[in-house]
Amino acid sequence: MEILGIDVGGSGIKGYPVDTDSGEALGDRIRIPTPNPATPDAIADAIVEIAKHFSWSGPVGCALPARVKNGIVKTATNINKAFIGYDFAAELEKRLGSTVATVNDADAAGIAEMRFGAGRGRSGVVLLLTIGTGIGSALFIDGALVPNTEFGHINVEGHNGELYASDRTREKKDLSWKKWSKRFQHYLDRIEFLLGPDLIIIGGGVSKPERKEEWFKYLRTEADLVTAQTANRAGIIGAACNARDKAAALSI
């Protein structure tokens, strides 16, 4: 099934049509800078522009940096607070004339990894962590998503987890990769105590192969520990697959 995947980020809005059977792109990625202020209206305008670029008239999946529950946006991270309480999918459907499904961006990345990446075929408890400006999380139990988790905000060494161990914190405090890895190890220790995962997948900017070499060797976990495979395509692929799943559920 072909679905237009959209990933709304703090700096850019990216998208392309996805073959949700294979995870493959069906066109070149287009990126539009995230408007400032990133209001629902401005973000919707950018998504309409992407859809027009592909002459798209089919279903759309959209990943947002927010908690999304029953289609309603509940939080707003790196987007305008006007999103809170807003049914963004309904607004996009009105503008595009197509069915639209919205999802949290970390959950979208997790869906992509479970379908086509490091989590494929894995049962048990699987946790994806996206490490960047903050720490996003996506939790799966025997392949089923537990939506809208916020494990980036657990308490670690008396600090909010993502303020203690995110990549932005590493950059702000000018930490060496080894010193940052010690912080991230404390974070992972806390995660393992709370969840006991079987597999932990690390995504986000730190998972790029050239950066992984700097920190991965310092970490030790009881769970299998791997880096993500779908890279910066994860949000787009996962948003599209989530839209497919929602459409299938409605047709039952």
N, C-alpha and C positions, 0 to 999 in steps of 0.2 A: 504494500500500500504506500502511495506517495503522499507525503505530508510536508508542508513548509514548516521548518523548525526555526524558531526565533529565540535568541539568548540576549536578554536585556542586562547589561552590566553597568557599572558605575561610570565607565569611560566610553563604552561603545555598545551599539546594538547590532548584532550580527545574525545572519540567517542565510539559509539555502534550502532547497527541496531535498528531502531525505527519502531514500528507499528504506522503509522501516523493516523490511525482511532481511536486509543485508547490512544496514547501517551506512551504506555508501551515499556520498553526495551525488545529487543529480544536476548540479550546476556549481559554478564558482561562488565562493562565499562573498557576500557583500557586507560591508561594515559602514555604519553611520555613527558619527560621534554622538554620545548621549547628550541631549539638550540640557541646558542650564537656564532655568530650573527644570528638573526632570519631572514635570507634572504628567498626570495621566493623558491629558490632551496632546502634549508635545510628544510623549512616547508613542502614543497611538498614531500620530502623524508620521513618525519615522517608520513604524511597522507597515503602514499602508504604502509608504514609498518603496520598501523592500518588496512587498507583494506585487506592486506594479512593475518593478524591475523584472520580475520573473513572469509577468502576465498571469499571476496565480489566481485561481478561482476555487481551489479545493480546500480541504481542512487544514487548520493551522494549529501548531503547538507553540506555546510561549513560556519560557522560563523567566522568572522574576526574582530579584534579590529581596525576597519577602516571604513570610509565611502565608500560604494560600489554603483556605479551608472552605470547601464547598463552593469554590469559585470566587470567594470574597477575600480580598487582600487584608491581612490582619496586622502586618508590620511593614516598615519601609526602611530598607538599608541602601544607602547610596541612591535613593530616589526620593521624590518629594513626599512629604507626610500626607498630602492630599490623597494618596493612594489608599490610606488606611480606611477600611470599611467600603471600598469601591469594588464593584463587580466589573473588573477590567475585561474579562472574557466577553461579557455581554456588550460592552462598548465596541470591542473589536469586531464582534459578529455583526453589529449594526453597520459598521463602516465597510467591512469586507464582503458581507453577504455570504460568509462561509462559517462553518462550525469552528469554534476556537476552544482550546483547553489550556488553562494556565497551571503552572506548577512552580514550586520553590526551586531555585537554581541548583542548590546542592543536591536535592532529590533528583533533579533531571540528570545531573552528572552521574549520580549513582545508578540510575536506570540504564544509562548508556554503558557503564562499566559492567553491570550485571548481564546485559544482553550481548555485548560485543567486545568486552574488555577483560580485565583481570578477574572479575567475579563470575564470568560465564561458567555455568555448570556447577557452581559452588552452592552447597546447602549449609545449614547451620546459621550462625550469627555472623553477618558480614557488615562491616562498617567502612564507609568511604569518608575520608576527611579531606577537604579542599583547603590548602594552606596558601594564603595570600594576604590581602588586606586584613582579613579576619580568619577565622576557622569555621568552615561550614561542615555540616555532617549529613549523611544519609545512612539510615539503618535498615537492614533487610534480615528477615527471619525466614529461613527456607525459601528464599527468593521473593518473599512478599515485602513490599515497602511499608515501613512504619513512618508515616509522613511527618514533616515539619519538626524534626528533632533539632535541638539547639545545643549540642554537646561542645560547641566552641565556648560556651559560657560557664562550664563547670569550674569549680574552685580548684586552683592548683597553686600550692605553696602560698596560700593566702591571697591569690590574685585571680581575676577573671582569666580563664584559660587563653582566650585569643589575645588579650592584652599582654599576656606573659610569653606566649610562644608562637605568635603569628609571624609571617615573613615581614610584615610591616614593622613589627617590634624589632626584629633583627636589624632591619635597615636603620630605624630611628636611633637605636642604641649602639649602632655600629659594632655589632657582635660578630666575632669570627664564626664560621660555620660550626666549628667544634664547640664553642660556647653556646651557640644557639641550639645545637643538637642536645646538649645537656638539659636545657630547658624543655625541649620537645620530648625528651625521654621522660621527664617528670610528668608531663602532660599525658603521654601514652601509658605510664604506670597507673595514673588515676583512671583513665579510660578502661584499662584492663580490669582494675579492681571493681569498677561499677558495672561493666557489661559482660566481661568474659568472652569477647568475640573470638571466633575461629579464624577470621581473616580480616586484616586491616589493609585498606587500599589508600595510598596517599596520592592525592591529586593536587591541582593548582600549579602555580608557577614553579614551585620548588621541585616538582616531579619531572621536569625536563631532564633528559639524560645528562647533559653537561653540568647541571646543578646537583643532580642526585649523587654524583661522584663525590661531592664535597661533604655530605652529611649522612648518607644512608649507612655507611660502614660503622658509625658510632652507636647505632640503635640496637636494642635487644628487646624482643617481645615474646611472650608465650604463644600468641597468635601468629599465624603466617603473616608476614609483612611484605608488601609489594607496592610498586608505584603504578599509577593509572596508565592505561594504554590508549585511551581515546583522546587524551590531551585536550587542546583548546577546542576540539569539536564536540566535547561531551555534552555541554549545555544544549546545543542545537539538536544533536541526535536524541538525547533524552527527552527534550520537549516534544519532539515529533513522535517518539514512541509512546509517551504518556497520552498524547492526543489519540493515538490509535487505540490504546487500551480503554480510554474513556468512551470512545465511539463503540467499541466492541461490547462494553458493559451495558450501554444504552440499548443495544440491539437485541440483547438476550430476552 
